[in-house]
């Protein structure tokens, strides 16, 4: 069975950093583009960033550019999200997702993790 398992969430003060991880199993990891999404209470799940199969293509939503960095280690079947200069508005549940499409559209993603909570205090 396919599993995506996020970890690394927690509570941090504004201006601080966290690194999220997502470990995948049950899929040929290198065949999939991988993305991070997030969702805060009362809001739609939104795209954060994507990294393509071989790490040659990376794209972020405007609000996190310059602060967040996505990477992947195909040998470990894992992707990461390094989050720096965190702001209270970054507070959300963060999800990783896998797709055979290089896209920001959440409905095109085939597999999802259960999420990890990130809370940023002011």
C-alpha contacts under 8 A as a table, 3 or more apart, distances in Angstrom:
res1	aa1	res2	aa2	distance
1	X	25	X	7.67
1	X	26	X	5.21
2	X	24	X	7.48
2	X	25	X	5.68
2	X	26	X	4.24
2	X	27	X	6.15
2	X	111	X	7.56
3	X	23	X	7.94
3	X	24	X	5.67
3	X	25	X	5.24
3	X	26	X	6.35
3	X	111	X	7.88
3	X	112	X	7.81
3	X	113	X	6.88
4	X	22	X	6.28
4	X	23	X	5.64
4	X	24	X	4.54
4	X	25	X	6.63
4	X	96	X	7.09
4	X	97	X	7.47
4	X	111	X	7.45
4	X	112	X	6.17
4	X	113	X	4.48
4	X	114	X	7.58
5	X	22	X	5.25
5	X	23	X	5.24
5	X	24	X	6.55
5	X	96	X	7.95
5	X	113	X	5.35
5	X	114	X	6.82
5	X	115	X	7.52
6	X	20	X	6.97
6	X	21	X	5.51
6	X	22	X	4.24
6	X	23	X	6.57
6	X	95	X	7.00
6	X	96	X	6.86
6	X	113	X	6.42
6	X	114	X	7.18
6	X	115	X	5.82
6	X	116	X	5.83
7	X	20	X	5.74
7	X	21	X	5.24
7	X	22	X	6.37
7	X	116	X	6.00
8	X	18	X	7.14
8	X	19	X	5.99
8	X	20	X	4.53
8	X	21	X	6.13
8	X	116	X	7.22
9	X	18	X	7.14
9	X	19	X	7.59
9	X	20	X	6.23
9	X	116	X	5.34
9	X	117	X	5.16
9	X	118	X	4.93
9	X	119	X	7.95
10	X	18	X	7.85
10	X	117	X	6.17
10	X	118	X	5.06
10	X	119	X	6.15
11	X	118	X	6.13
11	X	119	X	4.72
11	X	120	X	5.89
11	X	121	X	7.43
12	X	16	X	6.04
12	X	17	X	7.16
12	X	18	X	7.68
12	X	118	X	7.93
12	X	119	X	6.35
12	X	120	X	5.03
12	X	121	X	6.34
13	X	16	X	5.57
13	X	86	X	7.59
13	X	120	X	5.36
13	X	121	X	4.78
13	X	122	X	6.25
14	X	85	X	6.91
14	X	86	X	5.26
14	X	87	X	5.01
14	X	88	X	6.26
14	X	120	X	5.73
14	X	121	X	5.66
14	X	122	X	5.36
15	X	84	X	7.02
15	X	85	X	4.13
15	X	86	X	4.85
15	X	87	X	6.42
16	X	84	X	6.11
16	X	85	X	5.46
16	X	86	X	5.50
17	X	82	X	7.50
17	X	83	X	5.37
17	X	84	X	4.40
17	X	85	X	6.25
17	X	86	X	6.19
18	X	82	X	6.17
18	X	83	X	5.23
18	X	84	X	6.75
19	X	80	X	6.80
19	X	81	X	5.55
19	X	82	X	4.39
19	X	83	X	5.92
20	X	80	X	5.46
20	X	81	X	4.97
20	X	82	X	6.41
20	X	83	X	7.91
21	X	78	X	6.78
21	X	79	X	5.79
21	X	80	X	4.51
21	X	81	X	6.52
22	X	78	X	5.43
22	X	79	X	5.27
22	X	80	X	6.34
22	X	96	X	6.41
22	X	113	X	7.98
23	X	76	X	7.79
23	X	77	X	5.91
23	X	78	X	4.49
23	X	79	X	6.77
24	X	27	X	7.24
24	X	29	X	6.99
24	X	77	X	5.46
24	X	78	X	6.12
25	X	29	X	7.62
25	X	77	X	7.18
28	X	31	X	5.69
28	X	32	X	7.44
29	X	32	X	5.72
29	X	74	X	6.68
29	X	77	X	5.80
30	X	33	X	7.85
30	X	53	X	5.56
30	X	54	X	7.23
30	X	74	X	5.96
30	X	77	X	7.80
31	X	53	X	6.07
31	X	100	X	7.07
32	X	52	X	7.27
32	X	53	X	5.51
32	X	98	X	5.88
32	X	99	X	5.44
32	X	100	X	5.12
32	X	101	X	7.87
33	X	50	X	7.18
33	X	51	X	6.00
33	X	52	X	4.41
33	X	53	X	4.87
33	X	98	X	5.83
33	X	99	X	5.33
33	X	100	X	5.90
33	X	101	X	6.69
33	X	102	X	6.11
34	X	50	X	5.73
34	X	51	X	5.53
34	X	52	X	6.39
34	X	53	X	7.40
34	X	79	X	7.42
34	X	96	X	7.16
34	X	97	X	5.77
34	X	98	X	4.70
34	X	99	X	6.44
35	X	47	X	7.84
35	X	48	X	7.42
35	X	49	X	5.56
35	X	50	X	4.09
35	X	51	X	6.27
35	X	96	X	5.67
35	X	97	X	5.26
35	X	98	X	6.45
36	X	47	X	6.52
36	X	48	X	5.35
36	X	49	X	5.33
36	X	50	X	6.40
36	X	81	X	7.74
36	X	94	X	6.85
36	X	95	X	5.63
36	X	96	X	4.55
36	X	97	X	6.30
37	X	45	X	6.58
37	X	46	X	5.44
37	X	47	X	4.47
37	X	48	X	4.96
37	X	49	X	7.11
37	X	94	X	5.79
37	X	95	X	5.13
37	X	96	X	6.28
37	X	97	X	7.58
38	X	45	X	5.54
38	X	46	X	5.43
38	X	47	X	6.60
38	X	48	X	6.70
38	X	92	X	5.84
38	X	93	X	5.45
38	X	94	X	4.28
38	X	95	X	5.81
39	X	43	X	6.37
39	X	44	X	6.16
39	X	45	X	4.38
39	X	46	X	6.24
39	X	92	X	5.14
39	X	93	X	5.29
39	X	94	X	6.60
40	X	43	X	5.58
40	X	44	X	7.54
40	X	45	X	7.48
40	X	91	X	6.63
40	X	92	X	4.30
40	X	93	X	6.28
41	X	92	X	7.50
46	X	106	X	7.81
47	X	61	X	6.68
47	X	104	X	5.91
47	X	105	X	7.46
47	X	106	X	7.23
48	X	60	X	5.78
48	X	61	X	5.31
48	X	64	X	7.26
49	X	58	X	7.32
49	X	59	X	5.55
49	X	60	X	4.19
49	X	61	X	6.18
49	X	70	X	6.92
49	X	104	X	7.79
50	X	57	X	7.98
50	X	58	X	5.62
50	X	59	X	5.44
50	X	60	X	6.61
50	X	70	X	7.15
50	X	102	X	7.72
50	X	103	X	7.77
50	X	104	X	7.48
51	X	55	X	5.70
51	X	56	X	7.58
51	X	57	X	5.73
51	X	58	X	4.58
51	X	59	X	6.84
51	X	70	X	6.71
51	X	71	X	6.83
51	X	72	X	7.56
52	X	55	X	5.18
52	X	56	X	6.36
52	X	57	X	5.21
52	X	58	X	6.55
52	X	102	X	6.66
53	X	56	X	7.64
54	X	57	X	7.73
55	X	58	X	6.94
55	X	71	X	7.16
55	X	72	X	6.94
58	X	70	X	7.54
60	X	64	X	6.64
60	X	65	X	5.96
61	X	64	X	5.95
61	X	65	X	6.55
62	X	65	X	5.38
64	X	67	X	5.42
64	X	68	X	5.61
65	X	68	X	6.20
66	X	69	X	7.81
67	X	83	X	6.13
67	X	84	X	5.10
67	X	85	X	6.01
67	X	86	X	7.63
68	X	81	X	6.73
68	X	82	X	5.51
68	X	83	X	4.49
68	X	84	X	6.00
69	X	81	X	5.69
69	X	82	X	5.04
69	X	83	X	6.60
70	X	79	X	7.30
70	X	80	X	5.62
70	X	81	X	4.63
70	X	82	X	6.35
71	X	79	X	5.69
71	X	80	X	5.25
71	X	81	X	6.67
72	X	77	X	7.77
72	X	78	X	5.80
72	X	79	X	4.12
72	X	80	X	6.07
73	X	76	X	5.43
73	X	77	X	6.09
73	X	78	X	5.40
73	X	79	X	6.21
74	X	77	X	4.78
74	X	78	X	6.42
75	X	78	X	7.90
83	X	86	X	6.60
86	X	90	X	6.52
86	X	120	X	6.78
87	X	90	X	5.41
87	X	91	X	7.62
87	X	120	X	6.18
87	X	121	X	7.75
87	X	122	X	7.54
88	X	91	X	5.66
88	X	119	X	7.36
88	X	120	X	4.68
88	X	121	X	5.63
88	X	122	X	5.94
89	X	120	X	7.55
90	X	118	X	7.59
90	X	119	X	7.45
90	X	120	X	6.70
91	X	117	X	7.85
91	X	118	X	5.39
91	X	119	X	4.55
91	X	120	X	5.43
92	X	117	X	6.10
92	X	118	X	5.50
92	X	119	X	6.59
93	X	115	X	5.76
93	X	116	X	5.36
93	X	117	X	4.36
93	X	118	X	5.98
94	X	115	X	5.18
94	X	116	X	5.29
94	X	117	X	6.23
94	X	118	X	7.00
95	X	112	X	6.90
95	X	113	X	5.77
95	X	114	X	6.54
95	X	115	X	4.37
95	X	116	X	6.67
96	X	112	X	5.93
96	X	113	X	5.57
96	X	115	X	7.12
97	X	109	X	6.25
97	X	110	X	7.30
97	X	111	X	5.44
97	X	112	X	4.46
97	X	113	X	6.45
98	X	109	X	5.63
98	X	110	X	5.86
98	X	111	X	5.20
98	X	112	X	6.70
99	X	102	X	7.15
99	X	108	X	6.63
99	X	109	X	4.56
99	X	110	X	5.37
99	X	111	X	7.08
100	X	109	X	7.67
100	X	110	X	7.90
101	X	108	X	6.94
101	X	109	X	7.66
103	X	106	X	7.97
103	X	108	X	7.36
105	X	108	X	5.79
105	X	109	X	7.57
106	X	109	X	5.62
107	X	110	X	7.98
109	X	112	X	7.52
